[in-house]
Amino acid sequence: MSTPRLTTERFLMDDTRSHRFTRLLSTMAVTASIVASTALSGGGVAAAAPPTPGPTQQKCGQSTDDPNKDVRLYLWGKVRDTNPGQIGDNLDVVQPGPKYQPNPKHPKSYAIRNGGDHKGHDDDFLLLPTNRIKGIECPYLYGKSELNLWSTAWLQAGKYVAKNPTKPIAIGVNSAERRGQDQLHIHLAQVHPDTLADLKAITNPQTHLGSWTKNDVVLRVNPLKSAVPRHFRVVKYTGGLPNLFRVLNGQLPAGETMEQQSIAVVDAGQPNTYFVLNSNPKLGGAGTGLMDIIYGWGA
C-alpha cells in the first residue's frame, strides 16, 4: 500500500493541523532569514560543522577517520572495508560464529595480516579488529560487546607463527604512547630466548590474575631493542585466556591509565599455561610501553 503524500491540503483538514502548518511556515521563514543574514555578513552558507567527538570517540576513533590524511591510520585503511568475503590484502578476515559473539546482533570480525617489523620471516603477524578501535585506551575493549581478542590472537598465532622450541609464541599489544599505528593490532610473534629464560627462572611466581599489578619483575629483553633489562608485572596463569584488557583495566593502580600500558602473553611450556606480562614506561623506573622488545626478531 502506498503512503499518502504529505500535501498542504492534508495539513489544512482541521484546526490542529492548520496551526501546525502555520508554525512550520514560521520556522522556515526564520531559518531562511538567518541563512540570508549569514551570507550577507560574509559567513557564507557552509555545511554545518560535524559534532565534536565525545570522550569515547576520542579514545576509540570514528569509522569516518580517513587513512589518506594520517599515516598513523594505515592499518585502519587496510581493515575498515573488509569482511570474510572481501579480505583485501590481508591474509584472512574472520567472523566467529554466534557462539563466540558477545552480541550476535552486531557481530564483530578480525583480520590477520603480515607485520612490518621482521619482514620475510614467519614470526611477524598482526591481528586487528575490523571495527574502529584506536588502541588499548578504547573503552569498547573493556565492555561486553567486543570479541575476546586475546584468546582469538593466541589461536591464530598457533596457526601462523613458526614453531620454535627456543622461541615459543608470544603475543602482545603496545601502549598508545609507544605504538606507531592508531588501529588496535596485536602482534603474533615469538619470545626472545633471554626473556623466556628469565620468566622461567622466577621463583614463586604470582599465579592469580586478580593480583596481576601487585608485583614487579626485572627481565632481560631483546638486546637489539634495549641494552638494559626492563621491569614487568608477571603472572604465570593456567586456564583459558580471558579478556586481558578488562582484567587490567579493573585493577590499575592509582595514577595509571590504560593508554600507558602494554600487555603480552608468552607460552610457558605447559598445557594451557602462559606468562602474562604488563608494563608501562614508569614501572620501576625502567618499564616499557613497547612489548616489541620481548620478541625474538633478529635473534
QUINOR-V225479 format. One record per helix or strand of 2 or more residues. SS is the DSSP state (H for helix, E for strand). FROM is the first residue (numbers start at 1). TO is the last residue. If there is no record, write none. Layout:
# QUINOR-V225479
ss: [SS	SS]
from: [FROM	FROM]
to: [TO	TO]
This chain:
# QUINOR-V225479
ss: [H	H	H	H	H	E	H	H	E	E	H	H	E	E	H	H	E	E	H	H	E	E	H	H]
from: [8	15	55	67	71	92	98	104	110	125	139	149	169	186	193	209	217	230	244	258	262	273	283	291]
to: [11	40	60	69	79	94	100	106	114	129	142	160	173	191	200	214	219	238	249	260	267	279	285	294]
